Amino acid sequence: NLPLDHGAFTFLQATCLVSTCITLALLFRMYMLQELFERIRSHLSNLTPLNPNVSLATPLRAKTFWAEVCIIAVICPPGAGGSFGILNWNNYILYRVETVLAIYSTLRFYLVWRCVRDAFLQALPKRHTVAAFSHIDLGSAVAFKVILNGPWATGFVGVVWGFNIILMSYWWRVAEVSMCL
């Protein structure tokens, strides 16, 4: 229950703002590199002319880019805040905006899956050649199969289960504390 102008609170909100801007810039760059990779793949398999110059507008045309921006960009800026309430069975429940947006920002954990996926797919020898010859996409489904068929399957399931328990208990605790204010 810190006031909005408390230094630690403002520092955490500013850190969140900076990390959000960096994440959005990296996401934009990732979509540009994906487009370049698709052009290279098309050039190698279909002999289409290669244009390595990817326009800055290319990521902005992708619907998935905007879906990810909606997940990543929603934050509570430094100095902003407030509260709102709902009436539930004749009980007025007050929620702080910072609390609700902190819970929403935990949805960013989906970005960790990309790192895990790429780490496991990196170990596959000649994965791009195999994907090109077999006409399959070596994405999340293949990485999931590699993980669950490997010796680390039990550990992976345990870590994901433990992480979900911690995340859900955090959400429950935040909702419970907000209701008791």
Salt bridges, closest charged atoms under 4 A:
GLU35 OE2 - ARG39 NE 3.10
GLU38 OE2 - ARG41 NH2 2.74
GLU68 OE2 - ARG114 NH2 2.61
GLU98 OE1 - ARG96 NE 2.85
ASP118 OD1 - ARG117 NE 3.38
GLU176 OE1 - ARG173 NH1 3.29
